[in-house]
């Protein structure tokens, strides 16, 4: 028995999906979870058919951007049932983002229950192909109607799901990344560590120009000196220099505390690698390549898991990493994380939330 009222969709969307050309974020499942915040508290929530939501032109989020979101995935487990990868970390990170933009926290247990019940209702949308998954997108936004810069009094929390393939069309093939020297994404004291829409809006122009030049994404530098590396638009970034795995630190507040980032650092330490969360400049990376010490560069994120970088471009100068091939460490990390997600490898850290449901 579900703890949430469920209204079933009259017609399924499942037959509209091109399962042979799934892509990312194109198709959506039949239902969504909705909870509303009114009178100083969140209601218990409900599961309803996925579809349009009525709102007024004065809804504050349209004007002032008071919105946050998350991204996590569910996988068909080799041993039966479904695994959701580290949803507790997403739930806590959602509340960290909420605090930054004055949105009331959402109960973590209710969040987890909502994810479980929504997956049970739409279990037929979980892809059965290895490498595919059910992407889960929570989003929270202010719903009060007013003009004037102040927090909303009312909010809506929606959780929707989408069967997806790889985030990048390249899959595990190395991508080309452009280092942005003209634009910046976040500053210390800003919104960089929150998963809020403003960060992604700030990245669109540079991302558009990068794609027009033949690159997949932008690698952002710090907003003050334009020397230190922050992150890629859709993922955290890591470098293997000699025997050291290096990634920018979280304490500057300009990058996201990535779930996959955390998982990679945990695994790398377990494997005995030298792991450093420290400031790193773009010049250090290019110098390491000149000396022959730059072994691998890869991004980490829920959408792509591990995305090897084959080319970095900075001020018109390109470097090729590992002969445009995926590196040993990148491959091992991808195989290990996805192996845990699909139930093929032991989940020794208890990262998966297992749902006992037939798929």
C-alpha positions as CSV (number, residue, x, y, z in Angstrom):
1,X,0.0,0.0,0.0
2,X,1.4,3.4,-1.0
3,X,1.7,6.1,1.6
4,X,0.7,8.6,-1.2
5,X,-2.7,8.9,-3.0
6,X,-2.3,7.7,-6.6
7,X,-4.3,8.8,-9.6
8,X,-3.5,6.6,-12.6
9,X,-3.1,7.9,-16.1
10,X,-5.9,7.0,-18.4
11,X,-3.6,6.4,-21.3
12,X,0.1,5.3,-21.2
13,X,2.9,7.1,-23.0
14,X,5.1,4.0,-23.2
15,X,4.2,3.2,-26.8
16,X,5.4,6.6,-28.0
17,X,8.9,5.8,-27.0
18,X,11.5,4.9,-29.6
19,X,13.4,2.4,-27.4
20,X,16.0,1.9,-30.2
21,X,16.8,5.7,-30.3
22,X,16.2,6.6,-26.7
23,X,18.5,9.6,-26.3
24,X,18.6,11.7,-23.1
25,X,15.7,13.6,-21.6
26,X,13.3,13.2,-24.6
27,X,10.7,10.9,-23.2
28,X,8.8,11.0,-19.9
29,X,6.9,8.4,-17.9
30,X,3.2,8.3,-17.1
31,X,3.2,9.8,-13.7
32,X,4.8,12.4,-11.4
33,X,4.9,13.1,-7.7
34,X,3.7,16.5,-6.5
35,X,3.9,18.0,-3.0
36,X,2.9,21.6,-2.2
37,X,4.1,23.9,0.5
38,X,1.4,26.2,1.9
39,X,0.7,27.7,5.3
40,X,4.2,27.0,6.4
41,X,4.4,23.2,5.8
42,X,4.7,20.6,3.0
43,X,1.6,18.4,2.4
44,X,2.0,14.6,2.2
45,X,2.2,14.6,-1.5
46,X,0.5,12.6,-4.3
47,X,1.2,10.7,-7.5
48,X,-0.7,12.0,-10.5
49,X,-0.5,11.6,-14.3
50,X,2.4,13.5,-15.9
51,X,1.1,16.6,-17.7
52,X,0.8,20.4,-17.8
53,X,0.5,22.4,-14.6
54,X,-1.5,25.7,-14.6
55,X,0.2,28.8,-13.3
56,X,-0.3,32.5,-13.5
57,X,2.0,34.9,-15.5
58,X,3.0,36.5,-12.1
59,X,4.3,33.2,-10.7
60,X,7.5,34.5,-9.0
61,X,9.8,31.8,-10.2
62,X,9.3,32.9,-13.8
63,X,10.6,36.3,-12.8
64,X,13.2,35.7,-10.1
65,X,14.4,32.1,-10.6
66,X,13.7,30.7,-7.2
67,X,14.1,27.1,-8.2
68,X,16.3,24.1,-7.6
69,X,16.6,20.6,-8.9
70,X,18.3,17.2,-8.7
71,X,19.2,14.3,-10.9
72,X,19.5,10.6,-10.0
73,X,19.0,7.3,-11.7
74,X,17.3,3.9,-11.3
75,X,18.7,0.7,-12.9
76,X,17.3,-2.7,-13.7
77,X,19.3,-4.9,-11.3
78,X,20.9,-8.1,-12.6
79,X,19.6,-9.9,-9.5
80,X,16.0,-8.7,-10.0
81,X,14.3,-5.6,-8.9
82,X,15.6,-2.0,-9.3
83,X,18.5,-0.1,-7.8
84,X,18.4,3.6,-7.2
85,X,22.0,5.0,-6.9
86,X,22.7,7.0,-3.7
87,X,19.3,8.8,-3.5
88,X,20.0,9.8,0.1
89,X,22.9,12.0,-1.0
90,X,20.6,13.7,-3.6
91,X,18.0,14.3,-1.0
92,X,20.4,16.0,1.3
93,X,22.0,18.0,-1.5
94,X,18.5,19.2,-2.6
95,X,18.1,20.7,0.9
96,X,21.5,22.3,0.7
97,X,20.5,24.0,-2.5
98,X,17.1,24.9,-1.0
99,X,18.8,26.7,1.9
100,X,20.9,28.8,-0.4
101,X,17.9,30.2,-2.3
102,X,15.5,30.4,0.7
103,X,13.3,27.4,-0.2
104,X,12.0,25.3,2.8
105,X,13.6,22.0,3.3
106,X,11.8,18.8,2.2
107,X,11.8,15.8,4.5
108,X,14.4,13.3,3.4
109,X,12.4,10.2,4.2
110,X,9.4,11.5,2.3
111,X,11.7,12.2,-0.7
112,X,13.0,8.7,-0.7
113,X,9.5,7.2,-0.3
114,X,8.2,9.3,-3.2
115,X,11.0,8.1,-5.4
116,X,10.3,4.5,-4.5
117,X,6.6,4.7,-5.0
118,X,6.9,6.6,-8.3
119,X,9.3,4.0,-9.6
120,X,6.8,1.2,-8.6
121,X,4.0,2.9,-10.5
122,X,6.1,3.5,-13.6
123,X,8.4,0.4,-13.4
124,X,7.6,-0.5,-17.1
125,X,9.5,2.6,-18.2
126,X,12.8,1.4,-16.7
127,X,15.0,0.4,-19.7
128,X,16.3,-3.1,-19.9
129,X,19.3,-2.4,-22.1
130,X,22.7,-2.2,-20.4
131,X,23.9,1.4,-20.4
132,X,20.3,2.8,-20.2
133,X,18.5,3.8,-17.1
134,X,15.5,5.7,-15.6
135,X,16.5,9.3,-14.9
136,X,14.8,10.8,-12.0
137,X,14.3,14.6,-11.9
138,X,13.1,16.3,-8.7
139,X,12.5,20.1,-9.1
140,X,11.3,22.6,-6.4
141,X,10.2,26.1,-7.2
142,X,8.3,29.1,-5.8
143,X,4.6,29.3,-6.8
144,X,3.4,32.5,-5.2
145,X,2.1,35.2,-7.6
146,X,3.7,38.6,-7.1
147,X,6.2,41.1,-8.6
148,X,8.9,42.0,-6.1
149,X,12.2,40.5,-5.1
150,X,11.6,38.3,-2.0
151,X,11.1,34.6,-1.3
152,X,7.9,32.9,-2.2
153,X,5.4,31.9,0.5
154,X,4.3,28.8,-1.5
155,X,6.3,26.1,-3.3
156,X,5.8,23.0,-5.4
157,X,8.0,19.9,-5.4
158,X,7.7,17.7,-8.5
159,X,9.5,14.4,-9.2
160,X,9.3,13.2,-12.8
161,X,11.1,10.3,-14.5
162,X,12.5,9.8,-18.0
163,X,13.9,6.6,-19.6
164,X,17.3,7.6,-21.0
165,X,20.4,6.5,-22.9
166,X,23.8,8.1,-22.7
167,X,24.0,11.8,-21.9
168,X,26.6,12.4,-24.6
169,X,26.1,11.0,-28.1
170,X,29.8,10.0,-27.9
171,X,29.0,7.6,-25.0
172,X,32.3,6.5,-23.5
173,X,34.3,7.9,-26.5
174,X,36.4,10.9,-25.4
175,X,34.7,14.3,-25.7
176,X,36.2,17.6,-26.8
177,X,36.1,20.3,-24.1
178,X,36.7,24.1,-24.5
179,X,38.1,26.0,-21.6
180,X,36.2,29.3,-21.2
181,X,38.4,32.4,-20.8
182,X,35.7,34.9,-21.8
183,X,32.8,33.8,-19.6
184,X,32.4,32.7,-16.0
185,X,29.8,30.5,-14.3
186,X,30.1,31.1,-10.6
187,X,32.0,33.2,-8.0
188,X,32.9,32.6,-4.4
189,X,29.8,33.4,-2.3
190,X,27.6,32.9,-5.2
191,X,25.4,30.0,-6.3
192,X,28.0,27.6,-7.7
193,X,27.6,25.0,-5.1
194,X,23.8,24.9,-5.4
195,X,21.9,23.0,-8.1
196,X,19.8,26.0,-9.1
197,X,18.6,27.0,-12.6
198,X,20.6,30.3,-12.5
199,X,23.9,28.4,-12.8
200,X,22.7,26.6,-15.9
201,X,21.3,29.7,-17.5
202,X,24.7,31.4,-17.0
203,X,26.4,28.6,-18.9
204,X,24.2,28.6,-22.0
205,X,25.9,31.2,-24.1
206,X,29.4,29.9,-23.6
207,X,28.1,26.3,-24.2
208,X,26.4,27.4,-27.4
209,X,29.6,29.0,-28.7
210,X,31.6,25.9,-27.7
211,X,29.2,23.6,-29.6
212,X,29.3,25.8,-32.7
213,X,33.1,25.4,-32.6
214,X,32.8,21.6,-32.4
215,X,33.1,21.0,-28.7
216,X,30.8,19.1,-26.4
217,X,31.0,21.3,-23.2
218,X,32.8,24.2,-21.5
219,X,35.4,23.8,-18.7
220,X,34.9,26.8,-16.4
221,X,37.6,28.7,-14.6
222,X,37.4,30.7,-11.4
223,X,35.7,34.1,-11.9
224,X,38.5,36.2,-10.3
225,X,41.8,35.2,-11.7
226,X,40.6,33.0,-14.6
227,X,43.4,30.7,-13.8
228,X,42.0,28.0,-11.5
229,X,39.7,25.2,-12.8
230,X,36.2,24.8,-11.4
231,X,34.1,22.3,-13.3
232,X,32.5,21.4,-16.6
233,X,28.9,22.6,-17.2
234,X,27.3,19.2,-16.6
235,X,29.9,17.4,-14.6
236,X,32.8,17.7,-12.2
237,X,36.3,17.3,-13.7
238,X,39.3,15.1,-12.7
239,X,42.9,14.9,-13.9
240,X,45.4,12.0,-13.6
241,X,48.8,13.6,-13.4
242,X,51.5,11.1,-12.8
243,X,50.3,8.9,-10.0
244,X,47.9,11.6,-8.6
245,X,44.2,12.0,-9.1
246,X,43.4,15.7,-8.8
247,X,40.1,17.5,-8.7
248,X,39.1,21.0,-7.6
249,X,38.1,21.4,-3.9
250,X,34.5,22.1,-2.7
251,X,35.5,24.7,-0.1
252,X,35.5,27.6,-2.5
253,X,31.7,27.2,-3.0
254,X,31.9,27.4,-6.8
255,X,31.3,23.8,-7.8
256,X,28.7,21.2,-7.1
257,X,29.2,18.4,-4.6
258,X,28.7,15.7,-7.2
259,X,27.4,12.3,-6.2
260,X,29.5,10.6,-8.8
261,X,32.5,12.8,-7.8
262,X,32.2,11.5,-4.3
263,X,31.9,7.9,-5.5
264,X,35.0,8.2,-7.7
265,X,37.1,9.7,-4.8
266,X,35.9,6.9,-2.5
267,X,36.8,4.2,-5.0
268,X,40.2,5.8,-5.9
269,X,41.2,5.9,-2.3
270,X,40.1,2.3,-1.8
271,X,42.4,1.3,-4.7
272,X,45.4,3.1,-3.1
273,X,45.6,6.0,-5.4
274,X,47.0,9.3,-4.4
275,X,43.9,11.5,-4.3
276,X,44.1,15.3,-4.0
277,X,41.2,17.8,-3.7
278,X,43.2,20.9,-4.4
279,X,43.3,24.0,-6.5
280,X,44.6,23.3,-10.0
281,X,45.3,25.9,-12.7
282,X,44.7,25.4,-16.4
283,X,48.4,26.2,-16.9
284,X,49.4,23.3,-14.6
285,X,47.3,20.9,-16.8
286,X,48.8,22.1,-20.0
287,X,52.3,22.0,-18.5
288,X,51.7,18.4,-17.3
289,X,50.8,17.5,-20.9
290,X,54.0,19.1,-22.2
291,X,56.0,17.1,-19.8
292,X,54.2,13.9,-20.6
293,X,52.7,13.6,-17.1
294,X,49.0,14.1,-18.0
295,X,47.7,10.6,-18.2
296,X,43.9,11.1,-18.2
297,X,41.2,13.7,-18.0
298,X,37.6,12.8,-17.3
299,X,34.3,14.2,-16.1
300,X,32.0,12.7,-13.5
301,X,28.3,13.2,-13.2
302,X,25.0,11.3,-12.8
303,X,24.0,11.8,-16.4
304,X,27.2,10.6,-18.0
305,X,28.8,8.7,-15.1
306,X,32.3,8.9,-16.4
307,X,33.1,11.0,-19.5
308,X,36.7,10.8,-20.8
309,X,38.1,14.0,-22.3
310,X,40.1,13.6,-25.4
311,X,40.8,17.2,-26.3
312,X,41.2,20.3,-24.2
313,X,41.2,23.7,-26.0
314,X,42.4,26.9,-24.3
315,X,42.9,30.2,-26.1
316,X,43.2,28.4,-29.4
317,X,45.7,25.9,-28.2
318,X,44.6,22.2,-28.2
319,X,46.1,19.3,-26.3
320,X,45.2,15.7,-27.0
321,X,44.9,13.4,-23.9
322,X,45.8,9.7,-24.1
323,X,45.6,9.7,-27.9
324,X,41.9,10.4,-27.8
325,X,41.3,7.0,-26.1
326,X,39.6,6.2,-22.8
327,X,42.2,5.7,-20.1
328,X,42.6,2.7,-17.8
329,X,41.4,4.5,-14.7
330,X,38.4,6.1,-16.4
331,X,37.4,2.7,-17.8
332,X,37.9,1.0,-14.4
333,X,35.8,3.7,-12.6
334,X,33.0,3.4,-15.2
335,X,33.0,-0.4,-15.0
336,X,32.9,-0.4,-11.2
337,X,30.3,2.3,-10.7
338,X,27.9,0.9,-13.4
339,X,28.6,-2.6,-12.2
340,X,27.4,-1.6,-8.7
341,X,24.4,0.3,-10.2
342,X,23.3,-2.7,-12.2
343,X,23.8,-5.2,-9.4
344,X,26.7,-6.9,-11.1
345,X,29.3,-6.0,-8.5
346,X,29.2,-6.0,-4.7
347,X,27.7,-2.8,-3.2
348,X,30.1,-2.7,-0.3
349,X,29.3,0.9,0.6
350,X,25.5,0.4,0.6
351,X,25.1,3.0,-2.2
352,X,22.0,1.4,-3.8
353,X,18.5,1.7,-2.6
354,X,17.0,-1.5,-3.7
355,X,13.3,-1.8,-4.7
356,X,11.8,-5.2,-4.9
357,X,9.7,-4.9,-7.9
358,X,9.4,-7.0,-11.2
359,X,10.8,-5.2,-14.2
